[in-house]
């Protein structure tokens, strides 16, 4: 069964198209107009082993918020569609990822109940045209549309680049486990019979 999906989102602020394959190899082709954000999406999906093709254009002359949030919404919608009824998935995933002086911990439950716990304290130092606070906007939108319970904590900070890179890598590693299938799981992994 194919676990691929696409999403298109067009508003007066952004135009986004995304395609993903949950059973890929981590190939990522991304262009959002925010080079640091592109880099973070690349490391996240590379470590999740999810193939992604994403093109986004937005009102970056205002700031990056609309582009980042709408990218999260579009990717979350595609992730939700690719997971279908969730039959056979592992459902839970967690990771602890170092990036030199930084250390991030993430736990994900593909629960159908959107929640983001986000404890990431970094200096508000911009990385090119990307504000570090926008990472929370992305993860909130992703969790909302994909129905994820997600706890993200930067346990040790350090530099802004390394701190955020540890976070995105940790999300990718946790997502890799959560979306993976287990041949022993024949049904939907919930005592309710649905997610």
trRosetta pair geometry for C-beta under 8 A, 3 or more apart (Angstrom, degrees):
i j d omega theta_ij theta_ji phi_ij phi_ji
1 84 7.9 -61 153 7 133 157
3 21 6.9 101 89 -163 73 56
3 22 4.0 -56 123 44 123 117
3 23 5.4 103 49 -15 113 101
3 82 4.9 72 171 177 72 91
3 83 7.2 40 -154 -85 107 34
3 84 7.5 -106 -119 -5 79 106
3 179 7.9 143 159 172 146 111
4 19 7.1 10 -177 -178 100 90
4 20 6.9 -175 -146 94 62 45
4 21 4.7 -16 -99 -101 93 76
4 22 7.4 -145 -75 9 44 75
4 82 6.0 -34 -153 -117 6 105
5 19 7.4 -169 98 -145 38 57
5 20 6.2 -6 58 56 75 83
5 77 8.0 -141 137 124 131 66
5 78 4.4 167 102 -162 106 70
5 79 7.4 -153 57 -53 134 14
5 80 7.9 -109 103 68 172 52
5 81 3.7 138 -138 93 150 112
5 82 3.9 -123 -1 -57 113 80
6 17 7.3 -7 -174 -173 101 84
6 18 6.7 166 -154 91 56 53
6 19 4.5 -17 -102 -99 87 81
6 20 7.9 161 -87 16 44 60
6 78 6.2 -20 -146 -116 9 112
6 81 7.9 -57 40 83 37 149
7 16 7.5 -2 111 115 95 100
7 17 7.3 174 90 -150 54 44
7 18 4.9 0 54 57 94 98
7 19 7.9 -178 20 -75 60 43
7 74 4.4 168 110 -167 129 78
7 75 7.3 -149 43 -70 142 23
7 77 4.5 113 -112 87 143 114
7 78 4.2 -111 -14 -55 113 94
7 81 7.3 164 -65 11 96 136
8 16 7.0 167 -153 91 45 59
8 17 4.9 -7 -106 -105 81 80
8 18 7.8 -178 -76 23 41 63
8 74 7.5 11 -128 -137 9 119
9 14 6.7 13 111 102 103 108
9 15 7.5 176 93 -148 60 32
9 16 4.5 3 55 56 97 103
9 17 7.9 -172 24 -74 62 41
9 70 5.6 -167 113 -178 143 105
9 73 6.4 94 -94 97 164 111
9 74 4.6 -119 -3 -82 128 109
9 77 7.7 133 -59 24 115 147
10 14 7.5 -146 -135 99 34 59
10 15 5.1 14 -115 -116 80 78
10 16 7.7 -163 -70 29 48 60
11 14 5.4 32 47 45 98 73
11 15 7.8 -155 34 -69 54 51
11 66 7.8 -127 78 -174 131 119
11 70 6.8 -130 17 -112 127 144
13 58 5.9 19 148 -153 76 93
13 59 5.0 -72 -155 0 75 119
13 62 8.0 -53 -144 29 104 146
13 66 4.1 -96 151 -176 132 153
13 70 7.2 171 95 -35 107 146
14 56 6.4 -15 -168 -167 112 94
14 57 6.9 162 -153 87 62 47
14 58 3.9 -15 -102 -100 89 99
14 59 7.2 -95 -64 -1 67 77
14 66 5.3 -169 -41 142 113 103
14 67 5.6 157 -107 -97 124 56
14 70 4.3 164 65 64 159 163
15 56 7.3 164 86 -150 51 48
15 57 5.2 1 54 56 95 92
15 58 7.5 -172 23 -73 55 59
16 54 7.3 -11 -167 -167 92 89
16 55 7.1 172 -147 90 48 54
16 56 4.4 3 -108 -108 90 87
16 57 7.8 -168 -72 28 57 51
16 58 7.8 6 -56 -57 97 102
16 67 8.0 144 -72 -148 115 64
16 70 5.5 177 -14 132 143 107
16 71 5.9 -167 -128 -92 146 59
16 74 4.6 -133 118 -35 133 163
17 54 7.2 177 91 -145 53 46
17 55 5.2 9 52 53 92 94
17 56 7.9 -167 27 -72 50 56
17 74 7.7 -136 -121 -175 11 146
18 52 6.9 -25 -162 -162 94 93
18 53 7.1 158 -153 86 45 57
18 54 4.5 5 -109 -107 85 88
18 55 7.9 -163 -71 28 54 54
18 71 7.6 117 -63 -152 133 68
18 74 4.8 132 7 137 130 112
18 75 5.5 -118 -179 -82 168 64
18 78 5.2 -116 106 -24 113 151
19 52 7.3 154 82 -152 53 46
19 53 4.7 4 53 53 99 101
19 54 7.7 -160 29 -68 56 57
19 78 7.0 -166 -124 -143 23 145
20 24 7.7 -106 -175 -10 66 135
20 45 7.8 -122 -129 -135 113 131
20 50 5.7 7 -170 168 112 109
20 51 6.4 158 -154 85 55 59
20 52 4.9 -8 -102 -100 90 74
20 53 7.7 -164 -72 26 49 62
20 75 7.1 75 -35 -144 141 79
20 78 5.0 112 21 136 111 129
20 79 6.7 -8 70 -75 151 65
20 82 6.1 -77 89 -44 100 154
21 24 4.2 101 90 -52 105 106
21 50 6.7 168 77 -164 51 64
21 51 4.2 7 47 51 104 109
21 82 7.5 -177 -122 -135 26 140
22 50 5.7 -24 -119 -117 42 97
22 79 7.8 102 -79 -136 107 69
22 82 5.0 151 -28 148 114 131
22 83 7.2 107 -66 -74 156 65
22 179 5.1 -125 -157 157 120 134
24 27 6.0 -107 169 28 127 88
24 49 6.2 178 82 159 68 63
24 50 5.6 80 42 -160 113 25
24 51 2.9 -175 -123 -20 164 96
24 52 8.0 -154 41 -24 162 54
25 49 6.1 -43 -148 -154 21 81
25 51 6.6 38 35 -65 60 99
26 45 6.2 152 -147 131 63 68
26 46 4.0 71 178 -145 116 46
26 47 6.9 87 -125 -23 129 18
26 48 6.9 146 -105 64 86 56
26 49 4.7 -54 -52 -110 91 42
26 50 6.8 49 -97 38 50 37
26 51 7.0 -39 1 -75 6 57
27 51 4.6 11 56 -123 90 92
27 52 7.7 -173 96 33 59 52
28 41 6.5 176 -175 126 137 85
28 42 4.5 169 95 -124 142 64
28 45 4.6 126 -87 79 125 125
28 46 5.8 -82 -6 -55 127 81
28 51 7.2 -159 -71 -149 51 44
28 52 4.9 14 -123 55 78 97
29 52 7.2 -160 41 101 57 63
29 53 4.9 4 63 -117 107 72
29 54 7.2 166 93 29 62 59
30 38 4.8 171 106 -143 109 82
30 41 4.8 147 -121 92 172 133
30 42 6.0 -137 27 -61 128 82
30 52 6.5 18 -66 112 100 113
30 53 7.9 -167 -73 -150 54 29
30 54 4.7 9 -118 60 78 105
31 38 6.5 14 -106 -108 33 131
31 54 7.3 -179 34 99 52 70
31 55 5.5 4 62 -120 97 68
31 56 7.1 -174 99 35 56 65
32 37 5.3 -61 67 95 145 123
32 38 5.6 -169 22 -67 96 86
32 41 7.5 113 -20 -1 131 146
32 54 7.2 -4 -63 124 91 112
32 56 4.3 8 -123 60 74 116
32 58 7.7 -4 -176 11 81 109
32 67 5.8 124 178 163 103 121
32 68 7.7 72 172 -83 146 58
32 71 6.1 -14 -116 -80 131 148
33 56 6.9 -107 11 96 95 83
33 57 6.3 90 -31 -121 132 57
33 58 6.8 -153 45 38 140 78
33 60 5.2 -129 133 -44 134 149
33 67 6.5 -92 58 -146 113 163
33 129 7.9 -53 139 83 78 141
34 37 3.7 34 104 21 117 121
34 38 6.5 162 86 -21 62 81
34 60 7.2 -174 -63 -113 87 127
34 64 5.3 74 -91 -130 138 130
34 67 6.4 153 -19 106 124 138
34 68 7.0 -7 20 -70 166 93
34 128 7.3 144 -165 99 63 120
34 129 5.8 -120 -123 86 76 97
34 130 5.0 98 -176 -76 112 100
35 38 5.4 -50 -147 31 34 116
35 39 6.5 38 154 -21 65 102
35 128 5.5 -39 56 113 104 174
35 129 7.6 89 22 34 83 92
35 130 7.6 -123 61 -22 57 118
36 39 5.5 -50 -154 33 36 115
36 40 6.5 35 149 -18 66 103
36 127 4.2 104 -108 116 165 114
36 128 5.0 174 -24 34 110 118
36 129 7.7 -179 15 53 105 56
36 130 4.0 -120 63 23 122 144
36 161 7.9 -110 -143 -117 119 88
37 40 5.6 -52 -147 36 35 111
37 41 6.4 34 154 -17 67 103
37 64 7.2 174 -36 -172 144 138
37 67 7.9 132 79 116 169 112
37 68 6.2 -125 -123 -102 148 97
37 71 7.7 112 161 53 133 165
37 130 5.2 171 -39 -105 89 135
37 134 7.3 -54 -88 109 120 132
37 138 7.7 170 -143 -72 111 148
38 41 5.9 -56 -148 38 29 109
38 42 6.3 34 152 -23 63 107
39 42 5.6 -55 -150 34 29 116
39 43 6.6 22 156 -13 65 103
39 165 7.9 -45 131 -100 107 100
40 43 6.1 -54 -146 38 32 104
40 44 6.2 33 155 -21 65 109
40 135 7.3 -112 -179 -109 165 105
40 164 6.3 -54 -104 144 129 109
40 165 6.9 -130 -108 -100 80 58
40 168 4.3 -158 -167 -81 89 165
41 44 5.6 -56 -144 37 31 114
41 45 6.1 14 165 -5 68 110
41 52 7.1 -106 162 95 108 152
41 54 7.0 -76 158 48 154 148
41 71 7.8 -81 -84 159 141 137
41 168 7.6 -95 -68 -161 26 135
42 45 6.6 -65 -142 44 22 96
42 46 5.9 26 160 -24 62 115
43 46 5.6 -54 -138 37 28 115
43 47 6.3 18 164 -10 63 110
43 165 6.2 15 76 -152 170 84
43 168 5.4 86 84 110 108 118
43 169 5.3 -54 149 -76 113 82
43 172 6.7 -135 131 -15 63 153
44 47 6.4 -71 -157 41 22 100
44 48 6.2 14 152 -14 64 114
44 168 4.3 -87 -66 175 100 92
44 169 6.8 -124 -91 -80 52 31
44 171 5.6 -13 -137 81 110 105
44 172 4.0 -177 -164 -62 50 109
44 175 7.7 46 174 25 92 140
45 48 5.2 -55 -137 43 38 112
45 50 4.8 -90 -154 71 87 91
45 51 7.5 99 164 -117 121 9
45 52 4.7 -68 -148 2 167 127
45 172 6.3 -124 -53 -120 17 116
46 49 7.7 25 173 -71 29 39
46 172 6.9 7 60 -168 55 157
47 169 5.2 89 -11 -151 164 70
47 172 3.4 94 75 114 102 131
47 173 5.1 -48 153 -58 119 71
47 176 6.6 -103 138 -35 65 131
48 171 7.9 -32 -64 118 115 68
48 172 4.0 -112 -40 -160 84 77
48 173 7.2 -116 -80 -57 58 22
48 175 4.4 -18 -120 86 120 112
48 176 4.5 -164 -144 -62 48 81
48 179 7.5 47 -176 31 105 129
49 176 5.3 78 22 -125 98 111
50 172 8.0 -139 20 -146 104 88
50 175 7.2 -47 -18 124 134 122
50 176 7.5 -141 -27 -92 91 71
50 179 7.3 42 -77 67 119 157
52 75 7.5 3 -135 -123 131 111
54 71 6.9 67 179 -147 137 103
54 74 7.7 131 -136 104 107 127
54 75 7.1 -16 -101 -77 137 104
56 67 5.6 118 144 -160 126 94
56 70 7.2 150 -144 93 124 103
56 71 5.2 -41 -78 -84 160 104
56 74 7.8 179 -91 36 112 150
57 67 7.7 -74 164 -114 14 114
58 64 7.7 92 85 -144 131 47
58 66 5.0 -177 -174 97 132 101
58 67 3.3 -160 34 -76 148 93
58 70 6.8 154 -91 43 135 132
59 62 4.5 28 131 9 108 114
59 66 5.7 34 42 50 97 142
59 67 7.5 -162 41 -42 52 94
60 63 7.3 -31 -154 163 45 9
60 64 6.1 20 -125 -87 82 64
60 67 6.3 4 -73 -21 85 144
60 129 6.6 41 -172 152 118 144
62 65 7.7 -70 110 36 107 96
62 66 7.1 46 71 5 131 120
63 66 7.9 116 76 6 70 82
63 131 7.3 -4 -176 -5 115 128
64 67 5.4 -69 -162 50 63 110
64 68 5.3 55 146 -23 94 112
64 129 6.3 139 -56 138 122 89
64 130 6.0 18 -17 -114 176 56
64 131 6.4 179 44 16 121 89
64 134 5.4 -20 100 -102 116 159
65 68 6.1 -66 -144 40 25 105
65 69 5.9 14 167 -11 67 114
65 134 6.3 -139 -97 -114 56 102
65 137 6.1 -112 -146 -159 76 174
66 69 6.1 -59 -138 43 25 105
66 70 5.8 16 166 -10 64 116
67 70 6.3 -62 -139 44 21 103
67 71 6.2 27 158 -24 60 109
68 71 5.8 -55 -149 32 26 114
68 72 6.7 27 153 -17 61 104
68 130 7.9 112 -76 -136 131 92
68 134 4.5 80 53 177 177 115
68 135 8.0 -87 -173 -77 139 27
68 137 5.3 79 109 91 116 119
68 138 5.0 -80 171 -67 96 95
68 141 8.0 155 130 16 67 142
69 72 5.7 -56 -157 35 33 112
69 73 6.5 33 148 -19 67 104
69 137 4.7 -68 -78 161 89 111
69 138 6.8 -124 -90 -82 39 47
69 140 7.8 -24 -127 72 89 99
69 141 4.9 145 -162 -54 64 145
70 73 5.3 -46 -144 35 40 115
70 74 6.2 39 156 -18 68 104
70 141 7.4 -106 -69 -165 14 160
71 74 5.9 -55 -145 39 29 108
71 75 6.2 23 158 -12 65 110
71 138 6.6 -20 80 -125 102 98
71 141 7.6 100 72 93 53 145
72 75 6.0 -57 -139 43 27 105
72 76 5.9 31 159 -22 63 111
72 137 6.9 -170 3 130 148 66
72 138 4.3 172 -65 -157 124 53
72 139 6.9 -101 -129 -38 138 13
72 140 7.0 60 140 67 158 55
72 141 2.9 106 101 80 121 115
72 142 4.3 -91 -162 -43 93 75
72 144 8.0 70 134 36 110 98
72 145 7.3 152 137 17 72 122
73 76 5.7 -58 -146 38 25 113
73 77 6.4 27 155 -21 63 106
73 141 4.6 -73 -52 -180 68 115
73 142 7.8 -111 -62 -70 27 41
73 144 7.3 -27 -106 76 76 111
73 145 5.1 123 -149 -43 54 145
74 77 5.8 -52 -149 33 30 112
74 78 6.5 26 154 -14 63 106
74 145 7.9 28 -18 111 10 173
75 78 5.7 -54 -147 40 34 110
75 79 6.1 37 153 -22 66 106
75 142 5.9 -23 87 -110 107 96
75 145 7.8 122 77 76 52 135
75 146 7.8 -32 118 -51 70 119
76 79 5.6 -52 -144 36 31 113
76 80 6.3 35 155 -21 64 105
76 141 6.2 -151 -10 137 138 69
76 142 4.4 177 -70 -144 105 42
76 143 7.1 -63 -115 18 134 15
76 144 6.4 45 161 69 168 63
76 145 2.8 111 110 72 124 109
76 146 4.0 -116 -154 -30 80 85
76 148 7.8 -116 -134 2 104 110
77 80 5.7 -52 -149 34 30 114
77 81 6.5 27 154 -16 63 107
77 145 4.8 -61 -53 172 64 130
77 146 7.6 -108 -46 -69 22 65
78 81 5.7 -55 -147 39 32 110
78 82 6.1 31 156 -20 67 108
79 82 5.8 -55 -143 37 29 109
79 83 6.4 26 158 -18 63 109
79 142 7.4 46 18 -163 147 87
79 145 7.6 106 48 107 100 96
79 146 4.3 -10 87 -111 123 122
79 179 7.8 -97 -159 -94 99 136
80 83 6.1 -62 -151 36 26 109
80 145 6.1 -116 -20 146 131 74
80 146 4.9 -157 -56 -124 86 51
80 147 6.1 94 -109 7 109 101
81 84 7.3 25 174 -70 39 54
83 86 5.4 16 160 -84 106 67
83 89 6.7 -6 -150 -54 100 151
83 110 6.6 -156 -148 -170 157 144
83 146 7.7 90 3 -161 138 91
83 179 6.7 -106 -95 -130 103 95
84 87 7.2 -38 96 19 109 91
85 188 6.1 -82 144 -87 95 117
85 194 7.4 -72 -166 -134 95 79
85 195 7.7 129 174 38 55 92
86 89 5.2 -75 -169 20 71 125
86 91 7.0 58 -178 -94 118 93
86 110 6.2 175 -125 123 123 124
86 188 5.3 68 87 -139 97 91
86 189 6.9 -101 143 29 108 84
86 190 7.9 44 103 -11 138 112
86 195 4.5 -3 32 36 161 135
87 185 7.9 172 173 130 54 96
87 186 7.7 -27 -175 154 98 36
87 187 6.3 -79 -137 -173 86 27
87 188 5.3 -60 -90 -73 62 66
88 181 4.6 14 137 -146 107 103
88 182 6.6 -168 -178 50 70 58
88 183 7.7 9 -153 -102 112 27
88 185 4.9 140 -137 96 45 98
88 186 6.9 5 -86 -124 85 16
88 187 7.8 137 -57 54 56 13
88 189 7.9 -155 -13 -33 2 99
89 110 6.4 -25 117 58 148 148
89 178 7.1 23 165 158 116 55
89 179 6.1 -55 -143 -150 120 34
89 180 7.0 119 -153 75 70 35
89 181 5.9 -63 -98 -96 46 61
89 182 7.7 70 175 9 15 84
89 185 7.1 -83 49 102 23 150
89 189 6.2 -106 72 7 71 125
90 93 6.7 78 101 -63 124 89
90 177 5.8 -88 93 161 153 68
90 178 5.9 -136 81 -139 100 24
90 179 7.4 4 37 51 96 12
90 180 4.9 25 -7 69 125 85
90 181 7.2 -148 -28 -103 77 14
90 182 5.6 98 -80 -26 77 112
90 185 7.4 -178 -85 -4 41 155
90 189 7.4 20 173 -31 14 168
91 109 6.5 14 156 -154 87 66
91 110 5.1 -122 -146 47 60 96
91 111 7.8 84 -175 -71 103 56
91 178 6.1 -36 145 -156 16 76
91 189 4.4 -128 -31 84 139 140
91 190 7.8 152 -116 -55 155 81
91 195 7.5 -161 -123 -93 116 152
92 107 7.6 -15 -167 -172 92 87
92 108 6.9 159 -155 88 45 60
92 109 5.4 -12 -102 -102 77 72
92 110 7.8 -132 -65 14 36 75
92 177 7.3 -30 108 122 51 109
92 178 5.9 -90 145 -107 8 85
93 107 7.5 171 93 -152 47 46
93 108 4.8 -3 60 56 89 104
93 173 7.5 -173 163 125 117 57
93 174 4.0 136 120 -177 102 61
93 175 6.1 180 78 -62 154 12
93 176 6.7 151 -151 62 151 53
93 177 3.3 147 -121 74 106 101
93 178 3.4 -97 -5 -39 116 83
93 179 7.7 -27 -29 -1 144 59
93 180 7.9 110 -82 13 122 98
94 105 7.5 5 -176 -175 96 82
94 106 6.5 -178 -147 95 56 56
94 107 4.3 -8 -104 -105 101 74
94 108 7.1 -177 -76 19 52 65
94 174 5.3 11 -113 -117 18 106
94 177 7.3 -49 23 62 42 148
95 105 7.2 -172 94 -144 50 48
95 106 5.4 4 52 54 87 94
95 169 8.0 -121 126 126 143 72
95 170 4.7 -175 93 -154 111 70
95 171 8.0 -129 48 -44 126 12
95 173 3.6 96 -98 96 162 120
95 174 4.5 -125 2 -54 102 79
95 177 7.5 164 -53 3 97 127
96 103 7.1 2 -178 -176 86 95
96 104 7.5 177 -151 90 44 46
96 105 5.0 -6 -106 -103 76 84
96 170 7.1 11 -121 -125 15 115
97 103 7.3 167 87 -152 43 52
97 104 5.2 -13 61 61 91 92
97 105 7.8 171 20 -81 66 38
97 106 7.8 0 8 9 108 104
97 166 5.3 172 103 -162 98 75
97 169 4.7 -166 162 103 160 108
97 170 4.0 -148 19 -75 121 84
97 173 6.1 153 -62 11 124 143
98 102 6.9 145 -161 86 54 55
98 103 5.1 -21 -103 -100 71 78
98 166 6.6 -42 -168 -123 18 120
99 102 4.5 -10 63 65 91 106
99 103 7.7 -173 23 -74 65 35
99 104 7.4 19 2 0 106 104
99 162 4.5 -178 118 -169 113 85
99 163 7.5 -162 67 -73 126 19
99 165 5.0 145 -141 92 165 103
99 166 3.8 -134 6 -68 117 92
99 169 6.8 136 -63 24 117 141
100 158 6.9 -156 100 136 98 167
100 162 5.3 -65 50 -144 111 146
101 156 6.7 -118 154 134 65 115
101 157 7.9 -4 121 102 98 40
101 158 3.5 131 99 -96 115 150
101 159 7.1 93 57 6 121 83
101 162 6.3 74 51 112 81 154
102 154 6.7 -42 -165 -159 102 103
102 156 5.8 -174 -140 96 37 80
102 157 6.1 -17 -114 -172 91 21
102 158 4.6 -116 -61 37 82 120
102 159 7.3 -90 -44 49 118 67
102 162 4.4 168 -1 131 130 98
102 163 4.6 -163 -121 -90 142 52
102 165 7.4 115 70 61 147 83
102 166 4.2 -150 119 -15 116 146
103 154 7.4 122 79 -168 50 57
103 155 4.6 -47 98 65 102 105
103 156 4.2 50 27 33 100 101
103 166 6.3 -128 -117 -175 9 152
104 152 7.2 -14 -171 -168 108 80
104 153 6.9 161 -156 88 61 48
104 154 5.2 -33 -101 -106 82 61
104 155 6.7 175 -102 9 23 83
104 163 7.6 119 -63 -168 108 55
104 166 3.8 153 -8 133 113 98
104 167 4.5 -169 -124 -82 154 49
104 169 7.2 128 56 62 133 86
104 170 4.0 -136 107 -12 112 147
105 152 7.9 160 87 -154 52 37
105 153 5.0 -10 61 63 93 98
105 155 5.6 55 -4 -34 107 118
105 170 6.5 -136 -114 -163 10 149
106 150 7.0 -14 -166 -168 97 89
106 151 6.8 163 -152 87 47 60
106 152 5.2 1 -108 -107 90 68
106 153 7.6 -177 -76 26 48 63
106 167 7.4 110 -60 -156 118 59
106 170 4.1 142 -2 137 116 104
106 171 5.1 -163 -132 -81 168 52
106 173 7.4 131 56 64 121 89
106 174 4.4 -119 106 -15 110 147
107 150 7.4 168 86 -150 52 44
107 151 4.7 8 51 50 95 106
107 174 6.5 -159 -117 -140 20 143
108 148 5.8 -33 -156 -165 98 115
108 149 7.1 144 -159 81 46 60
108 150 5.1 -1 -107 -106 79 81
108 151 7.9 -152 -68 28 43 64
108 171 7.5 90 -55 -148 127 66
108 174 4.5 128 4 142 111 118
108 175 6.0 39 24 -79 170 58
108 178 4.7 -68 98 -50 117 154
109 148 7.1 142 73 -163 49 62
109 149 4.2 -2 56 56 102 110
109 150 7.8 -153 30 -66 62 47
109 178 7.3 -161 -112 -129 20 127
110 146 7.5 -71 -129 147 87 100
110 147 6.9 61 -168 98 65 91
110 148 6.1 -38 -106 -105 53 75
110 178 5.3 137 -25 168 105 115
110 179 7.1 103 -53 -80 147 64
110 195 6.6 39 125 166 83 153
111 147 6.6 -139 74 152 55 88
111 148 7.1 96 26 -146 81 29
111 149 4.6 22 15 -6 135 111
111 195 6.5 -142 -170 -159 25 104
112 147 4.3 -11 -123 177 34 133
112 194 7.9 41 -45 136 165 77
112 195 4.4 174 -30 160 121 71
113 147 6.7 56 5 -170 21 81
113 149 5.7 17 82 -59 90 105
114 143 4.9 119 -153 140 88 85
114 144 4.6 61 -155 -111 156 43
114 145 7.9 71 -96 -2 135 25
114 146 7.8 119 -98 64 96 57
114 147 5.7 -88 -58 -123 79 37
114 148 6.4 40 -117 51 63 49
114 149 7.3 177 -147 -75 16 53
115 143 6.6 -100 62 167 24 135
115 148 7.8 -116 46 110 56 54
115 149 4.6 14 49 -126 104 75
115 150 7.0 176 89 30 62 57
116 136 7.6 133 141 -162 142 77
116 139 5.6 129 -136 126 138 100
116 140 5.0 -109 17 -100 158 66
116 143 4.6 178 -61 22 100 163
116 150 5.3 -6 -111 69 69 96
116 151 7.9 156 -162 -88 42 35
116 152 7.2 -11 -166 12 87 107
117 150 7.2 -159 33 102 68 52
117 151 4.1 -2 61 -118 116 77
117 152 6.8 170 90 28 64 59
117 153 7.7 -15 121 -56 100 89
118 136 5.1 120 145 -124 163 99
118 139 6.3 136 -92 84 129 139
118 140 7.6 -65 -27 -60 144 89
118 152 5.0 7 -116 62 67 107
119 152 7.1 179 34 96 59 61
119 153 4.5 6 64 -117 106 81
119 154 6.9 -143 108 30 68 68
120 135 7.0 -59 92 90 160 130
120 136 7.1 -164 47 -68 122 98
120 152 6.4 -20 -43 124 113 105
120 153 7.2 -169 -65 -144 67 29
120 154 4.3 80 -123 -3 73 118
120 163 7.1 132 -166 157 100 113
120 164 7.8 75 -177 -94 139 66
120 167 6.1 15 -109 -91 139 147
121 154 6.7 -146 32 68 57 120
121 157 6.3 -74 84 -73 76 138
122 125 7.7 -92 147 31 96 87
122 132 5.1 -111 88 168 127 156
122 154 7.1 16 -49 71 98 170
122 157 5.8 172 -94 -148 73 121
122 160 4.9 108 174 -116 126 78
122 163 4.9 170 -94 92 126 155
122 164 7.0 -28 -42 -48 171 88
123 132 7.5 103 85 14 49 156
123 160 5.7 -89 58 -65 89 113
124 131 6.9 -6 -169 -163 84 94
124 132 6.2 -145 -132 41 42 112
124 133 6.7 -2 -124 -30 92 106
125 132 6.9 49 58 -20 57 125
125 160 5.0 -149 63 -22 108 154
126 129 7.1 -5 177 -125 124 17
126 130 6.6 147 -165 74 78 43
126 131 5.5 -45 -106 -94 86 59
126 132 7.5 -142 -104 -17 37 77
127 130 4.8 -27 69 69 89 101
127 132 6.9 88 -6 -65 105 79
127 160 6.3 -157 -57 116 110 121
127 161 6.1 128 -113 -86 133 83
127 164 7.5 -110 -13 34 155 151
130 134 6.2 -111 -167 46 78 137
131 134 5.0 106 70 -18 81 103
132 135 6.2 -29 -177 0 54 112
132 160 5.5 -99 -80 -161 137 117
132 164 6.2 -136 -134 -64 92 130
133 136 6.0 -39 -175 24 58 111
133 137 7.3 59 134 -16 71 101
134 137 5.1 -49 -157 33 52 118
134 138 6.4 56 147 -23 74 99
135 138 5.7 -52 -154 33 35 114
135 139 6.5 26 154 -12 68 106
135 164 5.7 -151 -71 -135 154 111
135 167 6.7 66 169 100 147 146
135 168 7.6 -107 -141 -63 121 96
136 139 6.0 -59 -145 41 32 105
136 140 6.1 34 157 -22 67 108
137 140 5.9 -55 -145 35 27 112
137 141 6.4 24 157 -16 62 108
138 141 6.1 -62 -152 38 27 107
138 142 6.2 26 154 -18 65 110
139 142 5.5 -52 -142 39 33 114
139 143 6.1 35 158 -19 66 106
139 150 6.5 -132 178 104 108 145
139 152 6.3 -39 -170 -10 165 154
139 171 7.1 -125 -110 -107 114 151
140 143 5.9 -56 -147 38 28 110
140 144 6.2 29 155 -22 63 108
141 144 5.7 -54 -146 34 29 113
141 145 6.4 11 164 -5 65 110
142 145 6.6 -68 -145 43 23 97
142 146 5.8 -4 169 6 65 120
142 148 6.9 -10 127 30 82 135
142 150 7.8 17 96 -2 103 161
143 146 6.5 -69 -129 51 20 94
143 147 7.9 -92 177 91 52 2
143 148 4.4 -101 -131 68 68 96
143 149 7.4 76 -155 -97 114 16
143 150 4.9 -122 -96 18 121 120
147 195 7.4 128 131 143 139 97
150 171 7.5 28 -161 -127 130 100
152 167 6.0 57 -174 -153 118 103
152 170 7.4 133 -136 94 85 122
152 171 6.6 -10 -104 -75 118 102
154 157 5.6 61 141 -87 125 71
154 163 5.4 33 -147 -166 144 99
154 166 6.8 104 -125 85 90 120
154 167 5.9 -47 -76 -70 98 107
157 163 4.9 -1 -154 -99 67 132
158 162 5.4 -33 97 78 121 126
158 163 5.9 174 61 -58 76 92
159 162 4.6 76 66 20 98 103
159 163 6.4 -162 89 -12 45 90
160 163 5.7 -57 -142 37 26 114
160 164 6.3 17 164 -10 64 108
161 164 6.4 -65 -151 41 24 101
161 165 6.1 20 156 -18 63 114
162 165 5.5 -56 -139 40 31 112
162 166 6.3 37 159 -23 65 102
163 166 6.0 -55 -153 31 27 110
163 167 6.7 26 150 -18 61 106
164 167 5.4 -53 -150 35 38 115
164 168 6.3 32 156 -15 71 104
165 168 6.0 -53 -142 39 32 106
165 169 6.1 32 158 -17 65 109
166 169 5.9 -59 -145 41 27 110
166 170 6.1 28 156 -21 64 110
167 170 5.8 -59 -147 36 26 110
167 171 6.5 27 155 -19 63 104
168 171 5.7 -49 -148 34 33 112
168 172 6.5 36 152 -20 63 105
169 172 5.5 -55 -152 36 33 115
169 173 6.4 31 153 -18 67 105
170 173 5.8 -51 -144 36 33 109
170 174 6.3 29 157 -14 65 107
171 174 6.0 -59 -147 41 29 108
171 175 6.0 30 155 -21 65 111
172 175 5.7 -58 -143 38 27 111
172 176 6.4 38 155 -29 63 101
173 176 5.6 -44 -151 23 31 118
173 177 7.1 25 155 -11 60 101
174 177 6.1 -58 -158 37 35 106
174 178 6.2 30 151 -18 69 112
175 178 5.6 -58 -140 41 34 111
175 179 6.0 15 168 -6 71 111
176 179 6.9 -69 -144 43 18 95
176 180 6.5 32 155 -43 58 107
177 180 5.7 -49 -151 11 30 119
181 185 7.2 -139 -169 59 67 112
182 185 4.4 71 73 4 100 107
185 189 5.7 -21 -156 -72 136 103
187 193 7.4 -57 169 -132 127 63
188 193 6.1 84 60 -175 122 35
188 194 5.8 22 113 -102 165 32
188 195 5.9 -155 -180 -13 117 93
189 195 7.5 19 64 -54 68 128
190 193 6.5 -94 88 1 93 16
190 194 6.4 -63 70 64 137 21
190 195 5.2 159 -26 -70 144 82
192 195 7.6 128 66 -75 117 45
